[in-house]
């Protein structure tokens, strides 16, 4: 089952997420531009094999991330925290992922990089516009 429409809308509205990895019990975070593969509930992003986050994700595919709306107005606080797994875009999804990423970031056609997928398995959205501290939870394999 796909996440609630307001979660998908929020993900589509933004373009950078923070990716967190962990290897040898030492966490690491970085920022990545992304496109959404809605059917797969996966974020597509590019990164080289030499980067710390890719090296660590190859050791431990379990990763986490956040997307936030930066604001000082408490009533407008909105963001998502999520976890899942990071994988190299395989041949079945490579072209779909490439098209989605280049549609969102046409300049990336000039880059020599590798496409990765962050499959979201668990997501929590905080949206104060629904009420202070209101949370929406989505998990892969459960119904809305």
N, CA, C and O of each residue as an XYZ file, in Angstrom:
576
protein
N       0.850     -1.174      0.000
C       0.000      0.000      0.000
C       0.897      1.240      0.000
O       1.934      1.265      0.662
N       0.497      2.238     -0.730
C       1.300      3.460     -0.808
C       1.003      4.385      0.375
O      -0.067      4.314      0.979
N       1.958      5.244      0.690
C       1.724      6.197      1.780
C       0.573      7.146      1.454
O       0.165      7.276      0.300
N       0.068      7.794      2.471
C      -1.007      8.768      2.305
C      -0.594      9.834      1.289
O       0.588     10.141      1.136
N      -1.574     10.381      0.611
C      -1.311     11.375     -0.437
C      -0.532     12.577      0.068
O       0.298     13.123     -0.659
N      -0.788     13.002      1.310
C      -0.061     14.172      1.812
C       1.416     13.856      2.051
O       2.249     14.760      1.979
N       1.761     12.604      2.333
C       3.164     12.213      2.470
C       3.842     12.257      1.103
O       4.932     12.814      0.966
N       3.200     11.672      0.094
C       3.754     11.683     -1.268
C       3.893     13.113     -1.770
O       4.910     13.465     -2.369
N       2.887     13.934     -1.531
C       2.935     15.339     -1.950
C       4.123     16.052     -1.306
O       4.827     16.814     -1.970
N       4.346     15.808     -0.016
C       5.468     16.425      0.690
C       6.801     15.981      0.084
O       7.682     16.810     -0.144
N       6.955     14.686     -0.177
C       8.196     14.173     -0.759
C       8.441     14.799     -2.132
O       9.567     15.185     -2.447
N       7.400     14.899     -2.941
C       7.544     15.470     -4.289
C       7.858     16.967     -4.257
O       8.494     17.487     -5.174
N       7.421     17.648     -3.224
C       7.612     19.094     -3.132
C       9.076     19.468     -2.868
O       9.511     20.563     -3.223
N       9.820     18.574     -2.257
C      11.206     18.842     -1.893
C      12.151     18.144     -2.868
O      11.714     17.365     -3.715
N      13.437     18.426     -2.746
C      14.384     17.825     -3.684
C      15.701     17.382     -3.040
O      16.562     16.829     -3.725
N      15.871     17.616     -1.737
C      17.084     17.187     -1.033
C      16.678     16.399      0.211
O      15.788     16.808      0.956
N      17.339     15.270      0.420
C      17.130     14.536      1.664
C      18.472     14.312      2.342
O      19.520     14.333      1.698
N      18.425     14.099      3.636
C      19.617     13.750      4.395
C      19.648     12.239      4.530
O      18.703     11.630      5.032
N      20.731     11.646      4.084
C      20.942     10.204      4.142
C      21.886      9.906      5.297
O      22.928     10.547      5.433
N      21.524      8.939      6.126
C      22.386      8.531      7.238
C      22.740      7.056      7.102
O      21.876      6.202      6.902
N      24.031      6.784      7.217
C      24.555      5.427      7.154
C      25.299      5.149      8.449
O      25.525      6.052      9.255
N      25.678      3.888      8.640
C      26.443      3.545      9.832
C      27.298      2.321      9.523
O      26.812      1.313      9.011
N      28.586      2.437      9.849
C      29.504      1.304      9.717
C      30.431      1.312     10.918
O      30.870      2.369     11.372
N      30.721      0.137     11.419
C      31.595      0.001     12.595
C      31.112      0.886     13.751
O      31.912      1.459     14.490
N      29.780      0.983     13.886
C      29.125      1.739     14.955
C      29.427      3.239     14.926
O      29.299      3.916     15.946
N      29.826      3.758     13.770
C      30.071      5.191     13.616
C      29.103      5.721     12.564
O      29.202      5.337     11.398
N      28.162      6.601     12.945
C      27.180      7.120     11.992
C      27.774      8.200     11.087
O      28.777      8.833     11.415
N      27.116      8.389      9.931
C      27.520      9.399      8.956
C      26.266      9.905      8.265
O      25.351      9.125      7.999
N      26.207     11.198      7.968
C      25.079     11.775      7.235
C      25.583     12.634      6.097
O      26.662     13.221      6.176
N      24.797     12.705      5.038
C      25.116     13.552      3.892
C      23.805     14.000      3.249
O      22.744     13.440      3.523
N      23.892     15.003      2.402
C      22.713     15.514      1.694
C      22.748     15.038      0.249
O      23.804     15.029     -0.383
N      21.589     14.642     -0.271
C      21.496     14.120     -1.637
C      20.271     14.704     -2.344
O      19.194     14.802     -1.755
N      20.443     15.086     -3.600
C      19.304     15.428     -4.446
C      18.592     14.121     -4.785
O      19.237     13.083     -4.935
N      17.264     14.167     -4.906
C      16.535     12.933     -5.184
C      15.341     13.177     -6.099
O      14.852     14.296     -6.256
N      14.901     12.079     -6.691
C      13.614     12.000     -7.384
C      12.880     10.817     -6.765
O      13.510      9.896     -6.246
N      11.571     10.839     -6.818
C      10.763      9.776     -6.218
C      10.278      8.799     -7.280
O       9.748      9.207     -8.313
N      10.461      7.506     -7.022
C       9.774      6.466     -7.787
C       8.564      6.079     -6.938
O       8.676      5.305     -5.988
N       7.416      6.630     -7.299
C       6.234      6.520     -6.442
C       5.755      5.081     -6.281
O       5.425      4.668     -5.169
N       5.709      4.322     -7.350
C       5.228      2.937     -7.259
C       6.102      2.087     -6.342
O       5.600      1.227     -5.618
N       7.394      2.328     -6.376
C       8.345      1.550     -5.592
C       8.544      2.121     -4.182
O       9.151      1.471     -3.330
N       8.039      3.325     -3.937
C       8.291      4.079     -2.707
C       9.813      4.072     -2.452
O      10.308      3.583     -1.437
N      10.511      4.643     -3.432
C      11.969      4.688     -3.378
C      12.461      6.041     -3.873
O      11.912      6.608     -4.817
N      13.495      6.546     -3.229
C      14.153      7.768     -3.667
C      15.324      7.377     -4.559
O      16.108      6.495     -4.212
N      15.439      8.032     -5.701
C      16.555      7.824     -6.625
C      17.545      8.945     -6.389
O      17.162     10.114     -6.335
N      18.809      8.603     -6.248
C      19.844      9.624     -6.109
C      21.133      9.116     -6.739
O      21.274      7.926     -7.019
N      22.061     10.021     -6.955
C      23.331      9.657     -7.570
C      24.458      9.801     -6.570
O      24.443     10.684     -5.712
N      25.424      8.930     -6.692
C      26.615      9.032     -5.860
C      27.664      8.067     -6.378
O      27.342      7.018     -6.936
N      28.917      8.433     -6.186
C      30.026      7.590     -6.626
C      30.372      6.518     -5.610
O      30.082      6.649     -4.421
N      30.993      5.460     -6.098
C      31.391      4.347     -5.233
C      32.423      4.771     -4.186
O      32.551      4.123     -3.147
N      33.151      5.841     -4.449
C      34.216      6.268     -3.536
C      33.711      7.067     -2.333
O      34.481      7.344     -1.414
N      32.432      7.438     -2.327
C      31.912      8.248     -1.232
C      31.760      7.424      0.043
O      31.589      6.205     -0.001
N      31.826      8.104      1.157
C      31.725      7.412      2.443
C      30.368      6.739      2.598
O      30.295      5.595      3.046
N      29.281      7.441      2.231
C      27.951      6.858      2.433
C      27.717      5.622      1.568
O      27.053      4.685      2.011
N      28.243      5.600      0.359
C      28.101      4.408     -0.492
C      28.944      3.263      0.070
O      28.477      2.127      0.151
N      30.171      3.560      0.455
C      31.038      2.540      1.047
C      30.367      1.922      2.269
O      30.359      0.702      2.433
N      29.806      2.771      3.121
C      29.161      2.262      4.332
C      27.884      1.494      4.013
O      27.612      0.470      4.640
N      27.100      1.965      3.057
C      25.850      1.276      2.700
C      26.120     -0.082      2.055
O      25.276     -0.976      2.113
N      27.275     -0.236      1.449
C      27.613     -1.553      0.903
C      27.953     -2.532      2.031
O      27.842     -3.745      1.852
N      28.360     -2.017      3.174
C      28.617     -2.855      4.351
C      27.340     -3.091      5.145
O      27.157     -4.155      5.737
N      26.445     -2.082      5.158
C      25.207     -2.152      5.929
C      24.121     -1.430      5.130
O      24.059     -0.201      5.136
N      23.270     -2.190      4.445
C      22.245     -1.608      3.565
C      21.146     -0.867      4.324
O      20.389     -0.104      3.724
N      21.052     -1.084      5.636
C      20.028     -0.408      6.429
C      20.443      1.045      6.638
O      21.475      1.329      7.245
N      19.620      1.962      6.124
C      19.930      3.388      6.175
C      18.711      4.153      6.683
O      17.617      3.601      6.797
N      18.918      5.421      6.980
C      17.828      6.279      7.436
C      17.940      7.619      6.727
O      18.978      7.956      6.157
N      16.846      8.379      6.776
C      16.876      9.685      6.141
C      15.822     10.610      6.701
O      14.922     10.200      7.435
N      15.961     11.886      6.329
C      14.965     12.888      6.686
C      14.786     13.870      5.539
O      15.700     14.109      4.749
N      13.593     14.429      5.470
C      13.286     15.563      4.599
C      12.496     16.524      5.484
O      11.508     16.130      6.103
N      12.927     17.780      5.545
C      12.254     18.737      6.420
C      11.961     20.042      5.703
O      12.663     20.443      4.775
N      10.918     20.679      6.158
C      10.606     22.048      5.760
C      11.237     22.934      6.819
O      10.869     22.863      7.991
N      12.169     23.753      6.419
C      12.852     24.614      7.381
C      11.999     25.845      7.651
O      11.705     26.625      6.745
N      11.604     26.009      8.914
C      10.775     27.140      9.308
C      10.941     27.415     10.792
O      11.236     26.509     11.571
N      10.750     28.660     11.176
C      10.763     29.028     12.591
C       9.350     29.097     13.155
O       9.170     29.267     14.361
N       8.352     28.966     12.294
C       6.951     29.067     12.707
C       6.473     27.684     13.149
O       6.354     26.771     12.333
N       6.205     27.540     14.426
C       5.860     26.236     15.004
C       4.673     25.589     14.291
O       4.674     24.377     14.073
N       3.679     26.366     13.931
C       2.495     25.818     13.269
C       2.762     25.287     11.871
O       1.934     24.565     11.315
N       3.911     25.636     11.293
C       4.244     25.170      9.940
C       5.288     24.061      9.932
O       5.698     23.613      8.861
N       5.727     23.608     11.106
C       6.734     22.552     11.164
C       6.189     21.303     10.480
O       5.081     20.844     10.760
N       7.001     20.775      9.581
C       6.589     19.622      8.787
C       7.860     18.885      8.368
O       8.846     19.515      7.986
N       7.842     17.580      8.437
C       8.997     16.813      7.991
C       8.750     15.326      8.090
O       7.792     14.875      8.718
N       9.629     14.575      7.459
C       9.527     13.119      7.528
C      10.864     12.528      7.955
O      11.933     13.034      7.616
N      10.764     11.459      8.698
C      11.903     10.636      9.094
C      11.598      9.253      8.552
O      10.465      8.782      8.651
N      12.597      8.600      7.980
C      12.326      7.304      7.376
C      13.542      6.398      7.448
O      14.675      6.851      7.614
N      13.276      5.117      7.319
C      14.350      4.129      7.277
C      14.017      3.108      6.204
O      12.874      2.978      5.766
N      15.041      2.398      5.800
C      14.866      1.400      4.751
C      16.215      0.853      4.336
O      17.121      0.698      5.155
N      16.335      0.565      3.053
C      17.572     -0.024      2.551
C      18.034      0.687      1.286
O      17.228      1.135      0.471
N      19.326      0.776      1.148
C      19.934      1.436     -0.012
C      20.534      0.369     -0.919
O      21.293     -0.490     -0.473
N      20.177      0.441     -2.206
C      20.675     -0.539     -3.163
C      21.042      0.144     -4.472
O      20.479      1.178     -4.831
N      21.980     -0.446     -5.165
C      22.336     -0.007     -6.504
C      21.120     -0.210     -7.400
O      20.458     -1.244     -7.318
N      20.821      0.763     -8.251
C      19.681      0.606     -9.174
C      19.958     -0.585    -10.082
O      20.935     -0.579    -10.831
N      19.117     -1.595    -10.021
C      19.346     -2.803    -10.817
C      18.836     -2.623    -12.241
O      18.190     -1.624    -12.559
N      19.127     -3.584    -13.079
C      18.780     -3.476    -14.498
C      17.281     -3.340    -14.732
O      16.869     -2.735    -15.721
N      16.454     -3.892    -13.841
C      15.004     -3.806    -14.015
C      14.490     -2.383    -13.838
O      13.547     -1.975    -14.515
N      15.104     -1.631    -12.936
C      14.631     -0.280    -12.638
C      15.578      0.815    -13.109
O      15.274      1.998    -12.955
N      16.710      0.447    -13.676
C      17.730      1.436    -14.017
C      17.207      2.514    -14.963
O      17.416      3.702    -14.717
N      16.539      2.122    -16.022
C      16.057      3.117    -16.997
C      14.953      3.985    -16.401
O      14.921      5.194    -16.626
N      14.053      3.370    -15.644
C      12.989      4.141    -14.986
C      13.588      5.135    -13.996
O      13.163      6.289    -13.939
N      14.564      4.694    -13.223
C      15.222      5.563    -12.252
C      15.965      6.691    -12.965
O      15.904      7.844    -12.538
N      16.652      6.365    -14.031
C      17.408      7.364    -14.795
C      16.475      8.438    -15.356
O      16.768      9.630    -15.260
N      15.359      8.018    -15.938
C      14.394      8.973    -16.511
C      13.821      9.886    -15.421
O      13.702     11.095    -15.620
N      13.474      9.313    -14.290
C      12.904     10.107    -13.191
C      13.914     11.129    -12.681
O      13.566     12.282    -12.427
N      15.161     10.700    -12.533
C      16.183     11.605    -12.005
C      16.494     12.716    -13.009
O      16.596     13.882    -12.629
N      16.644     12.364    -14.277
C      16.972     13.376    -15.291
C      15.804     14.321    -15.566
O      16.019     15.473    -15.944
N      14.581     13.851    -15.380
C      13.430     14.745    -15.532
C      13.482     15.832    -14.460
O      13.167     16.992    -14.726
N      13.874     15.457    -13.271
C      13.930     16.404    -12.161
C      15.198     17.252    -12.184
O      15.177     18.426    -11.815
N      16.300     16.646    -12.621
C      17.602     17.331    -12.634
C      18.272     17.132    -13.995
O      19.195     16.327    -14.117
N      17.815     17.858    -15.017
C      18.349     17.652    -16.373
C      19.861     17.864    -16.480
O      20.508     17.248    -17.326
N      20.428     18.722    -15.640
C      21.865     18.979    -15.669
C      22.676     17.727    -15.340
O      23.856     17.654    -15.682
N      22.068     16.753    -14.690
C      22.776     15.540    -14.275
C      23.198     14.683    -15.457
O      24.009     13.769    -15.302
N      22.661     14.966    -16.630
C      23.058     14.199    -17.812
C      24.556     14.358    -18.079
O      25.171     13.500    -18.713
N      25.133     15.446    -17.599
C      26.561     15.708    -17.797
C      27.440     14.970    -16.790
O      28.662     14.937    -16.933
N      26.820     14.384    -15.782
C      27.574     13.738    -14.703
C      27.868     12.282    -15.018
O      27.050     11.583    -15.617
N      29.034     11.840    -14.609
C      29.381     10.429    -14.694
C      29.254      9.866    -13.282
O      30.191      9.933    -12.486
N      28.104      9.320    -12.993
C      27.844      8.856    -11.625
C      26.977      7.602    -11.664
O      26.617      7.113    -12.735
N      26.658      7.104    -10.510
C      25.898      5.869    -10.367
C      24.574      6.175     -9.683
O      24.516      6.995     -8.767
N      23.508      5.509    -10.132
C      22.186      5.687     -9.531
C      21.963      4.672     -8.416
O      22.267      3.487     -8.551
N      21.424      5.177     -7.316
C      21.105      4.362     -6.149
C      19.637      4.538     -5.811
O      19.029      5.552     -6.154
N      19.071      3.548     -5.139
C      17.684      3.604     -4.684
C      17.644      3.455     -3.172
O      18.291      2.578     -2.599
N      16.878      4.323     -2.544
C      16.608      4.227     -1.113
C      15.169      3.751     -1.016
O      14.240      4.540     -1.184
N      14.977      2.460     -0.744
C      13.641      1.895     -0.570
C      13.158      2.216      0.841
O      13.730      1.742      1.823
N      12.109      3.019      0.934
C      11.579      3.398      2.241
C      10.701      2.266      2.767
O       9.750      1.846      2.109
N      11.031      1.784      3.951
C      10.253      0.709      4.574
C       9.408      1.208      5.741
O       8.362      0.633      6.041
N       9.854      2.270      6.395
C       9.134      2.848      7.531
C       9.270      4.359      7.437
O      10.350      4.878      7.158
N       8.160      5.067      7.674
C       8.178      6.521      7.563
C       7.269      7.128      8.620
O       6.157      6.654      8.852
N       7.763      8.184      9.254
C       6.958      8.953     10.205
C       6.957     10.398      9.739
O       8.015     10.989      9.524
N       5.773     10.962      9.584
C       5.641     12.360      9.185
C       5.086     13.160     10.352
O       4.090     12.783     10.970
N       5.749     14.269     10.638
C       5.252     15.244     11.602
C       4.711     16.407     10.800
O       5.396     16.930      9.921
N       3.476     16.822     11.096
C       2.866     17.936     10.367
C       2.014     18.737     11.343
O       0.888     18.358     11.664
N       2.574     19.853     11.810
C       1.860     20.668     12.793
C       0.648     21.379     12.211
O      -0.168     21.907     12.966
N       0.508     21.406     10.888
C      -0.698     22.024     10.314
C      -1.934     21.166     10.600
O      -3.059     21.658     10.509
N      -1.734     19.880     10.947
C      -2.844     19.009     11.334
C      -3.114     19.069     12.830
O      -4.070     18.463     13.313
N      -2.280     19.792     13.562
C      -2.361     19.873     15.022
C      -0.967     19.681     15.585
O      -0.167     18.932     15.025
N      -0.675     20.340     16.670
C       0.676     20.315     17.231
C       1.138     18.890     17.501
O       0.472     18.136     18.210
N       2.277     18.529     16.934
C       2.866     17.217     17.161
C       2.155     16.067     16.463
O       2.422     14.907     16.774
N       1.255     16.358     15.526
C       0.510     15.304     14.825
C       1.471     14.469     13.986
O       2.291     15.011     13.245
N       1.366     13.146     14.105
C       2.250     12.226     13.404
C       1.434     11.286     12.514
O       0.353     10.830     12.888
N       1.976     11.014     11.339
C       1.429     10.001     10.446
C       2.507      8.935     10.276
O       3.673      9.262     10.056
N       2.127      7.671     10.377
C       3.077      6.567     10.251
C       2.708      5.747      9.025
O       1.533      5.481      8.772
N       3.723      5.349      8.268
C       3.531      4.438      7.138
C       4.599      3.368      7.202
O       5.766      3.668      7.455
N       4.209      2.107      6.972
C       5.151      0.997      6.902
C       4.877      0.173      5.666
O       3.723     -0.109      5.342
N       5.943     -0.217      4.969
C       5.802     -1.076      3.784
C       5.126     -2.383      4.222
O       5.472     -2.964      5.251
N       4.167     -2.824      3.425
C       3.498     -4.071      3.724
C       2.275     -3.946      4.597
O       1.618     -4.946      4.887
N       1.951     -2.725      5.029
C       0.731     -2.528      5.816
C      -0.216     -1.655      5.019
O       0.201     -1.002      4.062
N      -1.458     -1.635      5.390
C      -2.421     -0.776      4.690
C      -2.395      0.626      5.252
O      -1.922      0.846      6.367
N      -2.901      1.575      4.486
C      -2.946      2.987      4.922
C      -3.836      3.156      6.133
O      -3.991      4.270      6.634
